[in-house]
């Protein structure tokens, strides 16, 4: 499978995978073939490399695409409730079981169940999952009647499971059941050719309103290429999302990206950069306060508020979206008037 010819670096169809780096292309080379199978898949990669995106691609490129894709993080399971989460229960199965509850396998019927952080499962939970994979059947809590597990299992992990087989943290038989197909996603630092390609993709994705997205200055592009991206593609998308809102012109500078300190300005900013940050923060405070007073005065009516502010309605809408101010929250006064 190759990248999309009409959009270089982007896979055809609903998968929407962006990348041209050889390491990434190799990782997804057999995606279409794997999607046609019904066997289990284990996706490995660091946090933020796009494991769920790959899982969704497998689902929507395969024969189960018309049915549900159910995603869950195994790290959220309480150890004593895993079987209830997976299999569900019948009414009266235990003290608080006041009604019948379908489990995740039932919700994903005929579709795909994506188990992220599968390495977080307890050994008891691993045994329960292994039985589903082996027998394709399960039994809801509180009943002796088995049900067919017509679901494809795709699992993901950011840990290396092979070495843990010897420490018994993860069952070897479950590992081999899950990894009929294995996909290993490279970190972003190993696919630097894709950084600017992904950045441009996210600029279009997170553009505010109908206007063209801002562009990256040469300094911003250099900053993107030299940063190590420990949070991988997810961190890059977060940086671009911030910059679109922080940028007070049509060009994004490195100060707008704020990479390296979890969304806060980098400590090595120059005095010019610090001035720009201070200016941006002052403008944001003014804009938010002004917009809130404006919308309160006009009881959420965007057209009237835009006229009073001397702005186009579309431009005011972009500002409201930028500051996450919803006109509906100001409707109460209108109803009471």
Backbone bond lengths (Angstrom), bond angles and torsions (degrees), N, CA, C in turn:
res aa  C-N    CA-C-N  psi(-1)  N-CA   C-N-CA  omega(-1)  CA-C   N-CA-C  phi
1 X - - - 1.451 - - 1.520 109.46 -
2 X 1.292 118.05 135.85 1.457 122.17 -178.65 1.513 109.74 -115.81
3 X 1.310 114.61 171.68 1.450 118.39 177.16 1.512 109.89 -72.87
4 X 1.317 115.20 162.36 1.455 121.74 -175.77 1.518 110.79 -63.99
5 X 1.335 116.24 131.32 1.456 119.76 -176.97 1.520 112.15 -73.81
6 X 1.353 117.46 -36.41 1.459 120.07 -178.76 1.512 112.10 -75.17
7 X 1.321 118.06 -26.16 1.456 123.67 176.82 1.520 107.97 -128.23
8 X 1.320 118.87 90.04 1.467 120.48 -175.92 1.512 111.54 -53.60
9 X 1.329 115.18 133.46 1.447 119.87 177.75 1.513 114.15 86.96
10 X 1.346 117.33 3.24 1.464 118.91 -178.67 1.514 109.41 -127.90
11 X 1.318 117.20 130.70 1.452 122.84 -177.07 1.511 110.67 -73.95
12 X 1.314 117.47 141.56 1.458 121.50 177.23 1.516 111.71 -62.51
13 X 1.327 115.94 154.79 1.447 120.75 171.86 1.503 113.76 83.92
14 X 1.357 115.73 -167.40 1.458 120.34 -174.01 1.516 114.15 -72.98
15 X 1.336 117.86 -6.58 1.458 119.35 -178.31 1.526 112.10 -64.22
16 X 1.348 116.64 -40.67 1.468 121.48 175.62 1.519 112.20 55.33
17 X 1.328 116.52 45.36 1.459 121.29 178.99 1.515 108.96 -94.04
18 X 1.318 116.42 129.77 1.460 122.39 -175.28 1.517 109.91 -112.05
19 X 1.325 117.88 126.12 1.451 120.45 177.38 1.513 112.91 162.71
20 X 1.332 116.17 142.70 1.456 122.85 177.95 1.524 112.41 -125.24
21 X 1.324 117.88 -8.71 1.459 120.84 -178.02 1.533 110.20 -60.75
22 X 1.326 117.92 138.63 1.471 120.43 -178.32 1.531 113.27 -54.55
23 X 1.327 117.94 -40.08 1.467 119.93 -178.93 1.522 111.42 -63.94
24 X 1.329 117.19 -36.66 1.466 120.97 179.10 1.526 110.35 -75.00
25 X 1.323 116.61 -43.01 1.469 120.27 179.35 1.524 110.46 -60.17
26 X 1.341 116.92 -40.78 1.470 120.02 177.76 1.525 110.84 -63.16
27 X 1.344 116.52 -40.17 1.465 120.30 -176.90 1.516 112.21 -62.99
28 X 1.344 116.79 -35.25 1.470 119.53 -175.78 1.533 112.10 -105.58
29 X 1.328 116.96 9.88 1.463 120.99 -173.70 1.529 112.78 -57.77
30 X 1.330 117.35 -36.19 1.464 120.85 -176.49 1.529 112.56 -103.48
31 X 1.320 116.59 19.54 1.465 119.88 -174.29 1.530 112.44 -59.18
32 X 1.323 117.11 -45.21 1.468 120.06 -178.64 1.524 111.37 -63.33
33 X 1.337 116.30 -40.80 1.466 119.81 179.17 1.523 111.01 -66.13
34 X 1.331 116.48 -42.28 1.462 120.45 178.14 1.518 110.52 -63.98
35 X 1.328 117.07 -37.88 1.466 121.27 -179.15 1.520 111.41 -62.68
36 X 1.312 117.50 -32.46 1.474 120.14 -178.50 1.522 112.06 -73.13
37 X 1.322 117.64 -19.32 1.457 121.92 179.48 1.529 110.31 -82.87
38 X 1.316 115.22 164.38 1.467 120.12 176.12 1.527 110.79 -109.53
39 X 1.335 116.64 4.71 1.459 120.78 -177.09 1.527 110.98 -75.99
40 X 1.325 115.64 160.72 1.459 121.89 -178.25 1.522 111.29 -69.15
41 X 1.338 114.51 154.64 1.457 121.43 -178.44 1.519 108.53 -132.21
42 X 1.329 116.65 139.05 1.458 122.02 173.67 1.526 108.14 -117.83
43 X 1.331 115.93 117.57 1.458 122.18 -179.58 1.523 108.06 -102.77
44 X 1.319 116.68 124.32 1.463 121.39 -179.16 1.521 109.24 -115.82
45 X 1.319 115.19 145.58 1.462 119.60 178.28 1.513 110.21 167.55
46 X 1.326 115.41 157.78 1.459 119.87 178.78 1.520 110.97 -63.79
47 X 1.327 115.72 162.79 1.457 120.73 176.27 1.522 109.80 -57.48
48 X 1.333 115.28 132.78 1.452 120.47 176.16 1.514 115.56 88.23
49 X 1.335 118.45 7.03 1.463 120.29 -178.69 1.526 112.86 -85.96
50 X 1.323 118.03 -8.42 1.461 120.09 175.57 1.509 114.64 102.25
51 X 1.328 117.47 33.63 1.464 120.47 -176.65 1.532 111.63 -65.24
52 X 1.331 116.99 -41.42 1.468 118.23 179.23 1.522 111.32 -67.76
53 X 1.324 117.08 -34.44 1.463 120.41 177.10 1.524 110.55 -61.39
54 X 1.326 116.36 -40.70 1.466 120.36 177.25 1.525 109.90 -65.64
55 X 1.326 116.98 -42.48 1.468 120.67 178.90 1.524 110.72 -60.23
56 X 1.317 116.75 -42.60 1.467 120.26 178.31 1.528 110.56 -65.44
57 X 1.322 116.86 -37.88 1.464 119.95 177.10 1.523 110.78 -60.97
58 X 1.333 116.92 -44.91 1.465 120.68 177.99 1.522 111.17 -58.71
59 X 1.327 115.66 -39.98 1.466 119.76 -179.61 1.525 111.43 -67.29
60 X 1.331 116.53 -51.61 1.460 119.86 -172.72 1.525 113.77 -77.94
61 X 1.324 117.04 -15.17 1.459 119.98 174.31 1.525 111.82 -90.81
62 X 1.326 117.56 -6.15 1.455 121.49 -174.82 1.517 113.73 -106.14
63 X 1.339 116.37 -179.66 1.472 121.66 -176.13 1.525 114.04 -71.50
64 X 1.343 118.38 -10.60 1.454 120.61 179.62 1.530 112.61 -95.23
65 X 1.312 117.64 11.44 1.469 121.32 -171.59 1.526 113.35 -63.06
66 X 1.332 118.31 -23.59 1.477 120.40 -179.23 1.523 112.08 -79.46
67 X 1.317 116.32 -6.91 1.464 120.57 -175.31 1.534 109.89 -113.18
68 X 1.329 118.69 174.98 1.477 120.12 -169.49 1.526 115.05 -65.43
69 X 1.328 114.14 146.84 1.460 122.29 166.46 1.521 105.74 -111.09
70 X 1.323 116.61 114.42 1.467 121.90 -176.59 1.528 108.11 -113.73
71 X 1.328 115.63 120.78 1.467 121.10 -178.84 1.519 110.08 -112.72
72 X 1.320 116.19 137.85 1.466 121.01 179.12 1.527 109.29 -147.93
73 X 1.321 115.96 144.98 1.460 120.89 174.93 1.523 109.09 -93.84
74 X 1.306 117.05 120.57 1.468 120.86 -178.73 1.525 111.37 -66.55
75 X 1.327 117.38 -20.02 1.455 119.84 177.10 1.508 112.96 -67.50
76 X 1.349 117.15 -14.62 1.470 121.38 179.73 1.526 112.30 -88.31
77 X 1.328 117.22 -11.60 1.463 120.06 -177.85 1.526 111.45 -71.72
78 X 1.326 117.17 134.70 1.451 120.57 167.11 1.526 107.32 -79.50
79 X 1.325 118.58 131.73 1.469 121.01 -174.04 1.524 113.88 -51.09
80 X 1.326 117.98 -35.96 1.461 120.09 -176.28 1.523 112.71 -81.45
81 X 1.332 117.06 -8.58 1.467 120.03 -175.32 1.523 113.26 -116.14
82 X 1.332 117.50 9.74 1.459 119.82 -176.36 1.523 111.69 -61.18
83 X 1.344 117.39 -46.80 1.464 119.63 -178.26 1.516 110.91 -64.06
84 X 1.331 116.98 -35.52 1.466 119.84 176.54 1.525 110.18 -65.17
85 X 1.342 117.21 -41.45 1.461 120.83 179.32 1.527 110.93 -63.79
86 X 1.325 116.81 -43.98 1.456 120.56 -177.17 1.527 113.06 -76.53
87 X 1.326 116.40 -44.19 1.465 120.53 -169.55 1.528 114.12 -104.27
88 X 1.331 117.26 -20.12 1.458 119.65 -175.72 1.521 111.77 79.08
89 X 1.327 115.90 -175.88 1.471 119.94 -179.98 1.519 110.84 -149.27
90 X 1.309 114.95 162.34 1.457 122.03 175.21 1.531 109.60 -93.65
91 X 1.283 116.11 159.29 1.459 120.80 177.85 1.536 109.89 -59.99
92 X 1.337 115.85 132.77 1.454 121.03 178.94 1.512 113.95 82.78
93 X 1.350 117.91 6.40 1.467 120.34 -178.43 1.521 111.40 -64.23
94 X 1.336 116.64 -30.30 1.459 121.56 175.51 1.525 107.71 -153.19
95 X 1.305 117.13 179.33 1.466 122.03 -168.60 1.516 113.66 -52.63
96 X 1.328 118.31 -46.94 1.465 120.94 -175.07 1.523 113.40 -94.36
97 X 1.318 117.52 9.95 1.467 120.65 -179.34 1.524 109.93 -84.18
98 X 1.321 116.04 78.00 1.466 121.29 -176.56 1.523 112.81 -79.90
99 X 1.315 116.53 -15.81 1.465 120.27 178.43 1.514 109.18 -150.76
100 X 1.324 115.25 164.17 1.455 120.68 178.91 1.529 109.53 -69.25
101 X 1.318 117.38 141.50 1.461 122.05 179.77 1.517 110.01 -134.59
102 X 1.320 115.51 124.45 1.463 120.29 178.31 1.523 109.73 -79.04
103 X 1.323 116.55 144.50 1.455 121.27 179.01 1.522 111.78 -90.75
104 X 1.320 115.20 -179.65 1.458 120.51 -176.93 1.524 112.45 -63.03
105 X 1.321 117.23 -34.78 1.461 120.03 179.69 1.522 110.59 -63.99
106 X 1.335 116.29 -40.64 1.463 119.93 177.21 1.527 111.36 -66.94
107 X 1.334 116.23 -38.79 1.466 119.47 179.17 1.535 111.40 -64.35
108 X 1.323 116.10 -30.16 1.467 120.67 -179.23 1.525 112.32 -94.17
109 X 1.304 117.68 14.78 1.469 123.08 -176.72 1.528 111.81 -45.65
110 X 1.332 115.76 124.13 1.463 125.03 178.02 1.528 112.84 69.89
111 X 1.337 116.08 1.67 1.453 120.68 -179.95 1.515 111.77 -113.87
112 X 1.343 115.56 -139.06 1.464 122.10 -175.52 1.517 109.85 -127.02
113 X 1.324 116.05 134.02 1.464 121.91 173.48 1.523 107.26 -107.79
114 X 1.334 115.80 116.07 1.467 121.54 -179.34 1.522 109.35 -100.16
115 X 1.321 116.63 116.86 1.459 123.48 -178.49 1.520 109.31 -105.69
116 X 1.327 116.49 94.74 1.460 120.75 177.80 1.525 109.48 -78.85
117 X 1.319 117.16 154.36 1.470 122.70 -178.61 1.524 111.19 52.33
118 X 1.321 116.50 44.52 1.465 120.51 -176.55 1.523 111.46 -61.22
119 X 1.336 117.27 -24.36 1.459 120.84 178.88 1.517 112.72 -67.70
120 X 1.352 117.66 -12.02 1.465 121.36 179.50 1.523 112.20 -81.56
121 X 1.326 118.55 -8.75 1.462 121.61 -179.66 1.532 110.79 -66.37
122 X 1.320 115.70 139.76 1.466 120.20 173.92 1.527 109.20 -69.36
123 X 1.319 116.50 165.67 1.464 119.83 179.08 1.521 111.27 -61.93
124 X 1.331 117.27 -34.85 1.469 120.61 177.36 1.519 110.47 -63.97
125 X 1.316 115.70 -44.68 1.459 120.31 179.18 1.524 111.09 -65.78
126 X 1.340 116.19 -36.39 1.461 119.38 177.63 1.526 110.82 -62.29
127 X 1.310 116.58 -38.01 1.470 120.52 178.33 1.518 110.94 -63.92
128 X 1.339 116.22 -41.66 1.461 120.63 179.43 1.520 111.37 -63.98
129 X 1.328 116.12 -41.93 1.461 120.09 179.32 1.521 111.13 -68.48
130 X 1.324 116.71 -37.54 1.459 120.96 179.66 1.525 110.83 -60.18
131 X 1.318 116.63 -40.15 1.472 120.86 -179.84 1.533 110.57 -63.37
132 X 1.320 116.31 -39.26 1.466 119.79 177.97 1.525 110.27 -62.88
133 X 1.320 116.97 -43.50 1.454 121.06 -178.54 1.528 112.05 -68.18
134 X 1.316 116.32 -35.56 1.458 120.57 -177.91 1.531 112.03 -76.12
135 X 1.331 116.50 -45.74 1.463 120.59 -170.49 1.521 113.76 -105.23
136 X 1.346 116.79 -10.89 1.456 121.24 -177.55 1.525 112.07 56.77
137 X 1.320 115.48 30.38 1.459 121.06 178.98 1.531 108.83 -141.49
138 X 1.338 115.56 157.65 1.456 120.66 177.51 1.520 108.99 -151.93
139 X 1.329 115.51 164.02 1.463 120.32 -178.55 1.526 108.75 -128.28
140 X 1.345 118.38 115.27 1.465 120.27 175.80 1.526 110.66 -58.92
141 X 1.316 116.51 149.30 1.461 121.49 179.62 1.526 109.45 -62.97
142 X 1.328 115.89 132.43 1.461 120.37 177.51 1.506 114.59 95.00
143 X 1.337 117.60 7.24 1.463 119.90 177.59 1.513 109.59 -140.83
144 X 1.331 116.07 153.28 1.463 121.66 176.07 1.524 111.74 -97.94
145 X 1.322 115.76 0.56 1.460 120.62 -177.47 1.525 110.64 -89.69
146 X 1.305 116.40 123.18 1.451 120.36 178.82 1.523 110.67 -83.31
147 X 1.323 115.55 149.53 1.454 121.54 177.48 1.522 109.08 -121.97
148 X 1.330 115.41 151.06 1.454 120.06 179.58 1.524 109.83 -75.68
149 X 1.316 115.85 136.38 1.463 121.40 177.64 1.527 108.23 -97.67
150 X 1.325 115.49 81.66 1.460 120.81 179.71 1.522 108.35 -87.82
151 X 1.321 115.76 77.67 1.453 121.21 -174.99 1.529 109.06 -153.22
152 X 1.317 115.93 145.26 1.454 119.31 174.20 1.525 108.90 -94.72
153 X 1.306 116.52 134.41 1.463 121.91 -179.79 1.528 109.60 -100.71
154 X 1.328 115.67 122.90 1.464 122.59 171.58 1.523 106.53 -120.59
155 X 1.304 117.36 124.43 1.466 122.03 -177.68 1.521 109.88 -116.82
156 X 1.328 115.41 159.41 1.461 120.43 179.35 1.519 109.93 -142.13
157 X 1.315 115.40 151.98 1.458 120.96 179.08 1.523 109.52 -150.72
158 X 1.329 116.11 146.66 1.463 120.01 171.57 1.527 110.72 -104.56
159 X 1.340 115.56 10.74 1.465 121.43 177.61 1.528 109.55 -109.43
160 X 1.302 116.06 157.12 1.469 120.93 174.70 1.525 107.81 -87.25
161 X 1.328 115.69 106.99 1.464 119.62 -173.62 1.520 112.77 -79.38
162 X 1.300 118.30 -28.64 1.471 119.83 -177.22 1.529 112.97 -54.34
163 X 1.332 120.13 -51.88 1.467 119.46 -179.10 1.529 112.58 -63.82
164 X 1.336 117.99 -28.70 1.463 119.09 -176.47 1.524 112.34 -75.37
165 X 1.330 117.19 -9.20 1.461 118.50 178.39 1.527 110.11 -61.17
166 X 1.323 116.94 -32.87 1.455 120.84 -177.78 1.533 111.72 -76.63
167 X 1.349 117.45 -23.45 1.457 119.66 179.97 1.528 111.80 -93.09
168 X 1.342 115.79 -2.83 1.473 122.43 177.79 1.527 112.61 65.63
169 X 1.319 117.48 23.29 1.459 120.17 172.74 1.522 110.52 -75.88
170 X 1.323 115.36 -28.00 1.462 120.07 179.23 1.521 108.42 -136.75
171 X 1.321 116.08 129.33 1.463 120.88 -175.27 1.527 111.08 -62.83
172 X 1.330 115.30 131.53 1.455 119.35 178.34 1.509 112.68 -64.15
173 X 1.351 117.75 -38.99 1.467 119.58 -178.81 1.524 110.92 -67.22
174 X 1.330 117.88 -35.19 1.455 120.06 176.59 1.519 110.79 -68.85
175 X 1.326 116.71 -40.88 1.465 120.24 178.82 1.526 110.83 -56.62
176 X 1.321 116.95 -45.95 1.464 119.63 -177.42 1.526 111.54 -73.05
177 X 1.328 117.93 -27.58 1.466 120.75 174.67 1.526 111.02 -69.48
178 X 1.331 116.02 -38.77 1.465 120.42 -178.44 1.520 112.25 -75.13
179 X 1.325 117.04 -33.83 1.460 120.63 -170.20 1.523 113.14 -98.42
180 X 1.337 116.60 40.62 1.466 118.64 171.80 1.531 108.39 -56.44
181 X 1.327 114.70 -44.64 1.456 121.48 169.92 1.521 107.67 -116.69
182 X 1.312 116.42 137.42 1.461 120.80 178.11 1.526 110.76 -122.71
183 X 1.303 116.65 134.46 1.463 122.49 176.68 1.519 107.80 -125.39
184 X 1.321 117.02 123.27 1.461 122.02 -179.44 1.524 109.37 -112.40
185 X 1.322 116.52 112.13 1.460 121.23 -176.84 1.526 110.29 -88.42
186 X 1.327 118.27 130.59 1.464 120.73 179.76 1.525 110.79 -76.48
187 X 1.327 118.26 149.15 1.468 120.39 173.79 1.523 109.74 -68.90
188 X 1.323 115.91 161.11 1.462 120.53 -176.20 1.523 111.81 -63.38
189 X 1.332 117.83 -30.74 1.474 120.15 -179.58 1.521 111.48 -66.72
190 X 1.341 117.57 -16.37 1.457 121.49 177.72 1.522 112.29 -99.97
191 X 1.331 116.43 6.11 1.466 120.92 176.45 1.532 109.25 -139.50
192 X 1.338 114.61 52.65 1.466 120.55 -175.18 1.525 112.62 -62.05
193 X 1.344 116.56 -22.68 1.464 119.38 177.50 1.522 111.77 -60.76
194 X 1.336 116.03 -20.82 1.464 120.13 -175.56 1.525 113.74 -94.90
195 X 1.324 118.13 -6.62 1.465 120.22 -172.79 1.526 111.43 -60.48
196 X 1.323 117.23 -51.85 1.466 119.77 -177.92 1.527 111.18 -70.81
197 X 1.322 116.31 -33.03 1.468 120.25 175.98 1.524 110.50 -61.97
198 X 1.321 116.37 -45.99 1.460 121.20 177.79 1.525 111.36 -66.75
199 X 1.335 116.61 -39.80 1.463 120.31 179.48 1.524 110.69 -59.65
200 X 1.327 117.38 -45.63 1.466 120.70 178.75 1.531 110.95 -63.67
201 X 1.337 116.08 -37.48 1.470 120.13 177.11 1.523 110.94 -62.53
202 X 1.331 117.48 -43.80 1.457 120.88 -179.00 1.532 111.81 -72.17
203 X 1.333 117.29 -30.52 1.464 119.80 175.64 1.524 110.25 -61.20
204 X 1.319 117.35 -42.71 1.472 120.92 177.79 1.530 110.76 -68.84
205 X 1.319 115.73 -40.06 1.462 120.14 -177.08 1.525 111.83 -64.66
206 X 1.331 117.18 -37.99 1.470 121.25 -173.55 1.531 113.07 -107.02
207 X 1.325 116.12 16.69 1.462 119.16 177.64 1.527 109.95 -60.48
208 X 1.318 116.85 142.81 1.462 122.18 -178.38 1.524 109.35 -88.70
209 X 1.311 117.09 123.57 1.453 121.06 177.37 1.516 112.18 71.84
210 X 1.335 115.20 -157.52 1.468 121.23 -175.69 1.524 112.94 -95.00
211 X 1.308 117.90 -6.17 1.455 120.50 -178.04 1.517 112.48 -74.77
212 X 1.324 116.59 170.40 1.470 120.18 178.85 1.524 110.43 -67.87
213 X 1.330 116.97 147.73 1.470 119.46 178.23 1.519 110.75 -70.87
214 X 1.333 118.18 157.05 1.469 119.85 175.03 1.523 109.82 -66.28
215 X 1.302 115.72 160.16 1.460 121.06 178.87 1.528 109.63 -104.26
216 X 1.315 115.93 163.52 1.458 121.85 179.36 1.521 109.43 -93.61
217 X 1.330 116.44 130.52 1.462 119.79 175.27 1.526 108.69 -70.12
218 X 1.329 115.84 164.23 1.464 119.47 178.78 1.525 110.65 -61.34
219 X 1.336 117.14 -34.63 1.469 120.65 177.73 1.521 110.73 -67.71
220 X 1.311 117.03 -38.99 1.471 120.45 178.93 1.529 110.60 -66.10
221 X 1.325 116.35 -41.38 1.461 119.38 178.45 1.531 111.05 -63.64
222 X 1.317 115.88 -40.22 1.466 119.41 177.54 1.522 110.72 -63.98
223 X 1.332 117.10 -39.31 1.470 120.95 179.11 1.527 110.69 -64.32
224 X 1.324 116.68 -40.31 1.466 120.25 178.87 1.527 110.92 -63.48
225 X 1.325 116.33 -39.84 1.461 120.44 -175.34 1.528 113.08 -75.42
226 X 1.320 117.88 -25.37 1.468 120.47 -176.71 1.521 113.11 -94.93
227 X 1.330 118.09 -12.91 1.464 121.39 -179.82 1.524 109.27 -79.04
228 X 1.354 117.57 149.12 1.469 121.50 -174.22 1.530 114.62 -85.34
229 X 1.327 118.79 -16.53 1.465 123.64 177.59 1.533 113.70 52.97
230 X 1.321 117.63 64.37 1.468 119.48 176.81 1.524 113.01 -62.33
231 X 1.338 116.40 -26.02 1.473 120.11 177.02 1.511 113.42 -90.45
232 X 1.346 116.58 4.28 1.456 123.78 173.73 1.525 113.34 61.11
233 X 1.335 117.33 -147.10 1.465 121.16 -172.89 1.523 111.08 -62.46
234 X 1.322 116.89 -34.53 1.472 119.43 179.26 1.523 110.87 -62.68
235 X 1.337 117.04 -40.90 1.461 120.28 178.43 1.524 110.85 -66.27
236 X 1.327 116.94 -38.74 1.459 120.70 177.50 1.531 110.60 -62.45
237 X 1.317 117.03 -44.77 1.472 119.54 178.96 1.522 110.99 -62.50
238 X 1.338 116.99 -41.08 1.468 119.94 177.97 1.529 110.74 -61.26
239 X 1.334 116.84 -41.30 1.459 120.45 -179.51 1.524 111.22 -64.37
240 X 1.328 116.78 -42.28 1.462 120.23 178.86 1.528 110.80 -67.26
241 X 1.326 117.18 -40.58 1.465 120.55 177.81 1.517 110.72 -59.04
242 X 1.348 116.85 -45.92 1.462 120.24 178.31 1.522 110.91 -61.23
243 X 1.324 116.08 -45.26 1.464 119.70 -173.65 1.523 111.81 -64.37
244 X 1.331 117.19 -34.69 1.461 120.55 178.61 1.529 110.28 -60.79
245 X 1.330 116.95 -37.74 1.462 121.19 -179.01 1.528 112.05 -84.89
246 X 1.322 117.49 -31.82 1.459 120.63 -178.73 1.531 112.14 -77.70
247 X 1.317 116.69 -29.49 1.457 121.02 -175.25 1.526 110.69 -62.86
248 X 1.329 117.18 124.91 1.463 120.18 179.56 1.525 111.72 -102.65
249 X 1.323 115.86 17.16 1.458 121.61 174.97 1.520 106.77 -146.87
250 X 1.301 116.48 -168.70 1.455 119.01 179.87 1.508 113.86 -88.28
251 X 1.334 116.74 5.49 1.466 120.82 -177.27 1.529 109.68 -127.12
252 X 1.316 116.18 130.16 1.463 122.22 179.62 1.521 109.70 -90.03
253 X 1.329 116.17 127.70 1.465 122.39 176.58 1.527 109.84 -104.85
254 X 1.334 118.75 167.74 1.470 120.63 -179.21 1.522 112.96 -55.81
255 X 1.345 117.23 -34.40 1.464 120.33 -178.72 1.528 111.67 -64.22
256 X 1.328 116.63 -27.08 1.467 120.61 178.95 1.524 111.87 -74.81
257 X 1.324 117.30 -23.99 1.465 121.29 -177.25 1.518 112.10 -76.27
258 X 1.340 116.51 -37.25 1.478 121.58 178.40 1.520 112.29 53.09
259 X 1.299 118.47 44.74 1.464 119.95 -178.98 1.514 110.47 -88.40
260 X 1.322 115.19 148.06 1.456 120.84 172.63 1.503 114.93 105.23
261 X 1.342 117.58 -10.45 1.468 118.45 -178.45 1.517 110.94 -140.30
262 X 1.343 116.65 42.15 1.460 121.88 175.42 1.527 112.64 54.94
263 X 1.317 115.94 42.69 1.449 119.29 173.82 1.509 114.04 93.65
264 X 1.333 119.20 -3.79 1.450 121.98 177.55 1.525 109.57 -102.97
265 X 1.302 115.90 161.77 1.462 119.57 -176.49 1.527 110.81 -62.36
266 X 1.309 116.14 142.83 1.459 121.31 -179.18 1.521 109.79 -67.53
267 X 1.332 115.69 146.47 1.459 120.98 -175.50 1.520 112.45 -71.87
268 X 1.352 117.38 -16.27 1.452 119.02 -178.11 1.526 112.01 -96.01
269 X 1.340 117.67 22.54 1.454 121.18 179.91 1.519 110.40 -62.96
270 X 1.315 115.76 144.28 1.452 120.37 174.18 1.509 109.03 -77.54
271 X 1.357 116.67 169.55 1.457 119.46 178.76 1.511 111.04 -62.17
272 X 1.354 117.52 -34.37 1.451 120.31 177.18 1.516 110.09 -64.71
273 X 1.339 116.13 -41.58 1.451 119.30 177.93 1.516 111.38 -64.30
274 X 1.337 117.60 -41.62 1.456 120.93 -179.99 1.525 110.84 -62.71
275 X 1.350 117.57 -39.09 1.460 120.82 177.24 1.528 110.17 -61.77
276 X 1.339 116.05 -42.29 1.461 119.35 -178.69 1.520 110.95 -65.16
277 X 1.338 116.53 -39.79 1.464 119.83 177.95 1.523 110.46 -62.67
278 X 1.344 116.96 -46.20 1.463 120.69 179.70 1.525 111.09 -60.72
279 X 1.331 116.22 -41.91 1.464 120.49 178.21 1.521 110.62 -62.60
280 X 1.331 116.21 -44.09 1.460 120.38 -179.71 1.522 111.38 -61.84
281 X 1.324 116.24 -44.17 1.462 120.05 -179.51 1.528 111.03 -63.82
282 X 1.357 117.21 -40.01 1.459 120.26 179.00 1.521 110.96 -64.67
283 X 1.325 116.64 -41.05 1.461 120.78 178.70 1.529 110.83 -64.46
284 X 1.340 116.24 -41.49 1.458 119.54 179.78 1.526 111.63 -62.94
285 X 1.324 116.97 -41.67 1.462 121.05 179.20 1.528 109.91 -63.06
286 X 1.351 115.91 -44.81 1.463 119.76 179.38 1.530 110.79 -63.17
287 X 1.349 116.52 -48.34 1.464 120.19 -177.16 1.526 111.70 -58.99
288 X 1.333 116.41 -47.46 1.463 119.12 -178.21 1.524 111.10 -62.55
289 X 1.324 117.98 -46.33 1.464 120.73 -179.52 1.524 110.81 -62.64
290 X 1.332 116.44 -43.00 1.465 120.39 -179.52 1.532 110.98 -63.74
291 X 1.328 116.71 -45.58 1.457 120.99 -178.13 1.525 111.74 -64.15
292 X 1.313 116.84 -40.94 1.465 119.57 179.00 1.525 110.98 -63.52
293 X 1.343 117.72 -43.19 1.466 120.66 177.58 1.520 110.72 -65.79
294 X 1.333 116.47 -40.14 1.460 121.38 -179.36 1.528 110.97 -62.82
295 X 1.339 116.48 -46.74 1.462 119.83 -178.19 1.519 111.67 -69.49
296 X 1.339 116.61 -34.48 1.464 119.76 177.39 1.523 110.12 -65.93
297 X 1.325 116.73 -41.35 1.466 120.96 -178.51 1.527 111.42 -64.33
298 X 1.329 116.12 -34.90 1.469 120.49 -176.79 1.531 111.72 -106.46
299 X 1.330 116.43 15.80 1.468 123.69 170.79 1.531 112.68 51.62
300 X 1.342 115.22 40.61 1.455 120.36 174.79 1.507 115.58 82.31
301 X 1.318 118.64 2.48 1.464 121.79 179.63 1.530 108.88 -81.25
302 X 1.330 116.77 103.51 1.461 121.83 -173.22 1.526 111.32 -66.12
303 X 1.320 118.04 -38.56 1.462 121.03 -178.92 1.520 111.36 -63.50
304 X 1.334 116.20 -47.22 1.464 119.96 179.22 1.524 110.86 -65.60
305 X 1.331 116.45 -40.02 1.455 120.37 -179.64 1.531 110.72 -64.72
306 X 1.341 117.41 -40.98 1.458 120.93 178.97 1.526 110.95 -63.50
307 X 1.336 116.41 -41.12 1.469 120.18 178.95 1.524 110.64 -63.06
308 X 1.341 116.20 -43.45 1.462 120.45 -179.88 1.520 111.76 -65.39
309 X 1.339 116.84 -33.88 1.464 120.86 -178.28 1.518 112.87 -84.81
310 X 1.353 116.34 -7.04 1.455 119.60 -178.43 1.516 113.04 70.52
311 X 1.351 116.24 32.46 1.463 120.67 -179.46 1.516 109.91 -124.18
312 X 1.338 116.10 156.59 1.447 120.65 172.01 1.527 109.01 -66.27
313 X 1.324 116.71 145.27 1.469 120.71 -178.83 1.523 111.19 -57.95
314 X 1.346 116.58 -38.93 1.471 120.42 -179.18 1.523 110.46 -65.35
315 X 1.339 116.45 -41.48 1.468 119.52 179.91 1.520 111.35 -64.58
316 X 1.344 116.25 -40.67 1.463 119.61 177.99 1.527 110.15 -64.33
317 X 1.343 116.71 -39.16 1.453 120.44 177.48 1.508 112.78 -59.83
318 X 1.339 116.75 -38.27 1.463 120.86 178.19 1.526 110.94 -65.26
319 X 1.344 116.05 -41.46 1.458 119.36 178.88 1.528 111.02 -64.73
320 X 1.324 116.33 -41.57 1.464 119.77 178.57 1.526 110.59 -62.07
321 X 1.315 116.49 -41.60 1.464 120.40 178.45 1.513 110.94 -65.88
322 X 1.323 116.58 -40.57 1.459 121.32 179.75 1.524 110.78 -57.71
323 X 1.330 117.17 -41.83 1.463 121.45 -177.32 1.529 112.56 -95.77
324 X 1.342 116.10 8.14 1.473 122.12 177.41 1.530 111.13 55.08
325 X 1.319 115.25 43.94 1.458 121.75 176.76 1.527 107.87 -102.99
326 X 1.313 117.51 119.43 1.458 121.90 -178.11 1.518 110.50 -98.74
327 X 1.337 118.54 122.87 1.467 121.18 179.34 1.524 112.78 -55.08
328 X 1.343 116.91 -32.67 1.460 120.47 -177.12 1.520 112.73 -59.12
329 X 1.333 116.44 -28.92 1.467 119.38 -177.87 1.526 112.01 -69.81
330 X 1.342 117.01 -9.40 1.468 120.92 179.31 1.528 111.80 -107.00
331 X 1.364 115.87 9.87 1.459 119.06 -177.38 1.523 113.58 -74.94
332 X 1.334 118.47 -22.24 1.462 121.65 -173.75 1.514 111.09 -54.99
333 X 1.311 115.75 -47.09 1.469 118.80 -177.56 1.506 111.13 -61.33
334 X 1.337 116.45 -35.09 1.467 121.01 -179.96 1.527 110.34 -65.22
335 X 1.361 115.49 -42.90 1.457 119.42 -178.98 1.508 112.58 -66.79
336 X 1.356 116.00 -33.75 1.448 119.59 -177.66 1.521 112.57 -80.65
337 X 1.329 116.91 -16.89 1.467 120.51 -175.89 1.525 110.95 -70.58
